[in-house]
Amino acid sequence: MGTDVHTCLCMMAAFFASGCATTVTVSHPVSEQQAAEVNEELEAREARVTVARSSDASPAVQKDVKIDPMTTRWLERASATPDWQPRSVPTNDLDRVVVRSSGRGALEGFGIGFLVGALGGAAIGGSAKAQEPISSGMLIGIGAGAGGLLGGLVGAAIGASIGHTTTIHFVPAQQEPHTP
């Protein structure tokens, strides 16, 4: 029993420690359709914009990022000031934009946590000694249900705190898009 529990706990720790991320590659020059798709992903979220060939340190917070084929605009707030300042750069100068979604992270965390918790709970329930009137099958079901619920709740909390990260990577037209 100890080995099964230890293995399940190690599996759960590995799954909970993994984060979920998406990388989208956009080739320069950016088309109207690509800009619309990227803007939909960026809508109402804080972001981290990286400009290629720039020595500027990235401000603490950036928001309201709007990309069009020629110019990208956003508001940024340096850590030393409370005011939002507009900034714009040619879209061809973008390297990447990164956004994080706590809600999507919570959903993914719940799903991963539920599956891992259900497997762990079933293994623990299966290793328990059944006594009348409860059968070993019932113990496995109870363990899977309780483990799934607990794992889902813990996974949702972890997923919300880590979030789902989406990186929009801009590449020159002649360069092949990379996959991380």
JOHU-V21249 format. One record per residue. N is the residue number from 0. RES is the residue in one letter. SS is DSSP state (h for helix, s for strand, l for the rest). PHI is phi in radians with two decimals (NA if undefined). OMEGA is omega in whole degrees, -180 to 180 (* if undefined). Layout:
BEGIN
N:RES:SS:PHI:OMEGA, N:RES:SS:PHI:OMEGA
END
This chain:
BEGIN
0:M:l:NA:-178, 1:G:h:-1.04:-180, 2:T:h:-1.18:179, 3:D:h:-1.09:180, 4:V:h:-1.12:180, 5:H:h:-1.07:179, 6:T:h:-1.10:180, 7:C:h:-1.12:179, 8:L:h:-1.12:177, 9:C:h:-1.13:178, 10:M:h:-1.11:-180, 11:M:h:-1.12:179, 12:A:h:-1.09:179, 13:A:h:-1.13:180, 14:F:h:-1.19:-179, 15:F:h:-1.19:-179, 16:A:h:-1.34:-179, 17:S:l:-1.40:178, 18:G:l:-1.85:179, 19:C:l:-1.87:-177, 20:A:s:-2.60:176, 21:T:s:-2.26:174, 22:T:s:-2.07:177, 23:V:s:-2.01:179, 24:T:s:-1.83:-180, 25:V:s:-2.13:180, 26:S:s:-1.56:172, 27:H:l:-1.38:-6, 28:P:l:-1.28:-177, 29:V:l:-1.39:179, 30:S:l:-1.45:177, 31:E:h:-1.05:-179, 32:Q:h:-1.13:178, 33:Q:h:-1.08:179, 34:A:h:-1.07:180, 35:A:h:-1.11:179, 36:E:h:-1.15:180, 37:V:h:-1.16:180, 38:N:h:-1.08:177, 39:E:h:-1.11:178, 40:E:h:-1.21:-176, 41:L:h:-1.53:-172, 42:E:l:-0.96:174, 43:A:l:1.04:178, 44:R:l:-2.23:170, 45:E:s:-1.34:-175, 46:A:s:-2.47:173, 47:R:s:-2.17:-176, 48:V:s:-1.73:176, 49:T:s:-2.02:180, 50:V:s:-1.73:179, 51:A:l:-1.16:177, 52:R:l:1.00:179, 53:S:l:-2.11:178, 54:S:l:-1.71:180, 55:D:l:-1.14:172, 56:A:l:-1.28:-178, 57:S:l:-1.19:178, 58:P:l:-1.14:-178, 59:A:l:-1.10:-175, 60:V:s:-2.39:174, 61:Q:s:-2.33:-180, 62:K:s:-2.61:178, 63:D:s:0.93:179, 64:V:s:-1.28:179, 65:K:s:-2.23:-178, 66:I:s:-1.90:168, 67:D:l:-2.28:-174, 68:P:l:-0.99:-176, 69:M:l:-1.78:-172, 70:T:s:-2.34:174, 71:T:s:-2.03:-177, 72:R:s:-2.15:174, 73:W:s:-2.81:173, 74:L:s:-1.85:178, 75:E:s:-2.38:179, 76:R:s:-2.28:176, 77:A:l:-1.24:-175, 78:S:l:-1.09:-177, 79:A:l:-1.49:-177, 80:T:l:-2.21:178, 81:P:l:-1.54:-174, 82:D:l:-1.55:175, 83:W:l:-1.52:-180, 84:Q:s:-2.04:177, 85:P:s:-1.27:177, 86:R:s:-2.51:176, 87:S:s:-2.54:177, 88:V:s:-2.49:172, 89:P:s:-1.08:-178, 90:T:h:-1.02:178, 91:N:h:-1.12:179, 92:D:h:-1.55:-180, 93:L:s:-1.25:172, 94:D:s:-1.78:178, 95:R:s:-2.81:173, 96:V:s:-2.29:-178, 97:V:s:-2.10:176, 98:V:s:-2.22:180, 99:R:s:-2.19:180, 100:S:s:-2.09:179, 101:S:h:-1.21:-179, 102:G:h:-1.10:179, 103:R:h:-1.17:177, 104:G:h:-1.09:179, 105:A:h:-1.12:179, 106:L:h:-1.12:179, 107:E:h:-1.14:178, 108:G:h:-1.10:178, 109:F:h:-1.06:-179, 110:G:h:-1.09:180, 111:I:h:-1.14:-180, 112:G:h:-1.09:179, 113:F:h:-1.09:-179, 114:L:h:-1.10:-179, 115:V:h:-1.15:179, 116:G:h:-1.12:179, 117:A:h:-1.14:177, 118:L:h:-1.11:179, 119:G:h:-1.12:179, 120:G:h:-1.11:177, 121:A:h:-1.13:179, 122:A:h:-1.14:179, 123:I:h:-1.18:178, 124:G:h:-1.10:179, 125:G:h:-1.24:-179, 126:S:h:-1.54:178, 127:A:l:-1.37:-180, 128:K:l:-1.46:-179, 129:A:l:-1.39:175, 130:Q:l:-2.31:180, 131:E:l:-0.97:3, 132:P:l:-1.62:-178, 133:I:l:-1.68:179, 134:S:l:-1.53:179, 135:S:h:-1.15:177, 136:G:h:-1.13:177, 137:M:h:-1.16:178, 138:L:h:-1.09:178, 139:I:h:-1.11:179, 140:G:h:-1.13:178, 141:I:h:-1.12:179, 142:G:h:-1.08:180, 143:A:h:-1.16:180, 144:G:h:-1.13:-180, 145:A:h:-1.16:179, 146:G:h:-1.14:179, 147:G:h:-1.12:180, 148:L:h:-1.14:179, 149:L:h:-1.11:179, 150:G:h:-1.09:178, 151:G:h:-1.11:180, 152:L:h:-1.16:178, 153:V:h:-1.13:179, 154:G:h:-1.08:179, 155:A:h:-1.13:179, 156:A:h:-1.13:179, 157:I:h:-1.17:180, 158:G:h:-1.07:179, 159:A:h:-1.17:-179, 160:S:h:-1.29:178, 161:I:h:-1.41:-179, 162:G:l:1.39:173, 163:H:s:-1.69:-178, 164:T:s:-1.73:174, 165:T:s:-2.01:178, 166:T:s:-1.92:176, 167:I:s:-1.79:-175, 168:H:s:-1.79:-180, 169:F:s:-1.75:-179, 170:V:s:-2.22:175, 171:P:l:-1.09:-176, 172:A:l:-1.01:-177, 173:Q:l:-1.37:-179, 174:Q:l:-1.50:177, 175:E:l:-1.23:177, 176:P:l:-1.08:180, 177:H:l:-1.75:173, 178:T:l:-2.09:-177, 179:P:l:-1.21:*
END
